[in-house]
Amino acid sequence: MRPVNTIAAGLLVLLMAQHPATAAPVAEDRHGLPQLSVHDFAAKYLMQQADLADLHVYEQANAALKSGTDRRPRIVMIGDSITFHWKPDERPFPQTVNVLNRGVPGQNTDQMLLRFEDDVVALDPVAVVIAGGANDARVYAGPPEAAHSAVLARITRNVTAMADIAQSHHIRVIIAAITPCKSCAALDRDPETIKAANAWLRSFAASRHDAYADYFSALANAEGTLPADLTLDGLHLTPSGYARMWPQLRQAVKPETLPR
């Protein structure tokens, strides 16, 4: 996003917080068109002026891949910074598959859904690992626990949509758990919301016979938090953290069962 748009977006978000959308009918202007609320104006402005989904991040890489000669079965990992920072040598998949990291730092599941067609479906993978929710859980205004229902609604809606899209294209789905944090309150996240989201992700995967990579259980200590030796800043992981996640992903994907 360009600097001017970043500033404008910040101002619009503040206005949206002060003037939330309502279900009441909107008035019409002198042309007979509906007058936009502050919320509607902010949303439409950002959609027009900014790449909200960050499609530019992998645009060139995707084009090169589609025009290239590598015909190995592809597995796409779509997610946020936890996925983005997971280095290839820390997830040693067999050379018979081409594993594509399509993580974008800071993204929530709204943004992941917006780029799912470009960064997943268009690459014609045999499987996709959907790993989102950590940034949905971050609350920017008010106590994090107050947003519990809204966070869960957003995660369930978007993960369901991504899984439905993948299924319609015969792409195998692997659902990943949200990772724990060392001190969720300091990171503007409610630990109970994360646990509830993970409970839903597990049950959702089971209901559709999809695999589930339980990153949370692999990382969390007895208190359900992220141990200090596994994190860089309370949220992002050290190589030791990824080493604990790897068996969960390896077991869920089972690349040896994928078509050659």
Residue pairs with C-beta under 8 A, 6 or more apart in sequence:
1 9
1 50
1 51
2 50
5 46
5 49
5 50
8 45
8 49
9 46
9 50
12 38
12 41
12 42
12 45
12 46
13 42
13 140
15 38
15 42
16 38
16 39
16 42
16 43
17 141
18 38
19 37
19 38
19 39
20 39
21 37
21 39
21 40
22 37
26 34
26 35
26 36
26 37
26 40
27 34
27 35
28 34
28 35
29 35
36 44
46 52
52 111
52 114
53 111
53 114
53 115
53 118
54 104
54 107
54 111
54 115
55 114
55 115
55 118
55 119
57 104
58 102
58 118
58 119
59 118
62 118
62 119
62 122
62 123
65 100
65 123
66 122
66 123
70 98
72 96
72 97
72 98
73 96
73 97
73 98
73 125
73 126
73 258
73 259
73 260
74 97
74 98
74 99
74 100
74 123
74 124
74 125
74 126
75 93
75 97
75 98
75 99
75 100
75 125
75 126
75 127
75 128
75 129
75 253
75 255
75 258
76 100
76 102
76 119
76 120
76 123
76 125
76 127
76 128
76 129
77 83
77 86
77 99
77 100
77 101
77 102
77 103
77 128
77 129
77 131
78 102
78 103
78 112
78 115
78 116
78 119
78 120
78 128
78 129
78 130
78 131
78 132
78 162
79 102
79 103
79 104
79 107
79 112
79 129
79 130
79 131
79 132
79 176
80 103
80 104
80 105
80 106
80 107
80 108
80 112
80 131
80 132
80 134
80 135
81 103
81 104
81 105
81 106
81 236
82 103
82 131
82 134
82 179
82 215
82 236
82 237
83 101
83 102
83 103
83 129
83 131
84 101
84 103
84 104
84 105
85 103
85 105
85 236
85 237
86 101
86 103
86 242
86 245
87 242
88 99
88 101
90 239
90 242
90 243
90 246
91 99
91 242
91 246
91 249
91 250
92 246
93 99
93 250
93 253
93 255
94 255
94 256
96 255
96 260
97 255
97 258
100 123
100 125
102 115
102 119
102 120
103 131
104 111
104 112
104 115
106 135
107 132
107 135
108 132
108 133
108 135
108 136
108 154
109 132
109 133
109 136
109 154
109 155
109 158
109 159
109 162
110 136
110 154
110 158
112 130
112 132
112 158
112 162
113 158
113 161
113 162
116 161
116 162
116 165
116 166
117 165
120 128
120 162
120 165
120 166
120 171
121 165
121 166
121 169
121 171
125 171
126 171
126 172
126 258
126 259
127 171
127 172
127 173
127 174
127 253
127 258
128 162
128 166
128 171
128 172
128 173
128 174
129 174
129 176
129 213
129 249
129 252
129 253
130 159
130 162
130 163
130 166
130 173
130 174
130 175
130 176
131 176
131 213
131 215
132 155
132 158
132 159
132 178
133 155
133 159
133 178
133 194
133 197
133 201
134 178
134 179
134 181
134 189
134 194
134 235
136 151
136 154
136 155
136 197
137 144
137 151
137 178
137 189
137 190
137 193
137 194
137 197
138 144
138 187
138 188
138 189
139 146
139 147
139 151
139 188
139 189
139 190
140 188
143 190
144 184
144 185
144 188
144 189
144 190
144 193
145 190
145 192
145 193
147 190
147 193
148 190
148 192
148 193
148 196
151 190
151 193
151 197
152 193
152 196
152 197
152 200
155 197
155 200
155 201
156 200
156 204
159 175
159 201
159 204
160 204
163 173
163 175
163 204
163 208
163 210
166 172
166 173
167 173
167 208
172 210
172 211
172 258
173 205
173 208
173 210
173 211
174 210
174 211
174 212
174 213
174 249
174 252
174 253
175 201
175 202
175 204
175 205
175 210
175 211
175 212
175 213
176 201
176 212
176 213
176 215
176 249
176 252
177 198
177 201
177 202
177 212
177 213
177 214
177 215
177 216
177 217
178 194
178 197
178 198
178 201
178 215
178 216
179 215
179 216
179 219
179 226
179 235
179 237
179 245
180 191
180 194
180 216
180 219
180 220
180 224
180 225
180 226
181 187
181 189
181 191
181 194
181 225
181 226
181 231
181 234
181 235
182 225
182 226
182 227
182 228
182 231
182 234
182 235
183 225
183 234
184 190
184 191
184 194
184 225
186 234
187 234
187 235
191 224
191 225
194 216
195 216
195 224
198 216
201 212
202 212
202 214
204 210
205 211
205 212
206 212
211 251
211 252
211 253
211 254
212 252
213 245
213 248
213 249
213 251
213 252
213 253
214 248
215 245
215 248
215 249
217 248
218 244
218 245
218 247
218 248
219 226
219 227
219 230
219 237
219 241
219 244
219 245
220 226
221 227
226 234
226 235
226 241
229 238
229 240
230 237
230 238
230 240
230 241
230 244
231 237
231 238
231 241
232 238
237 245
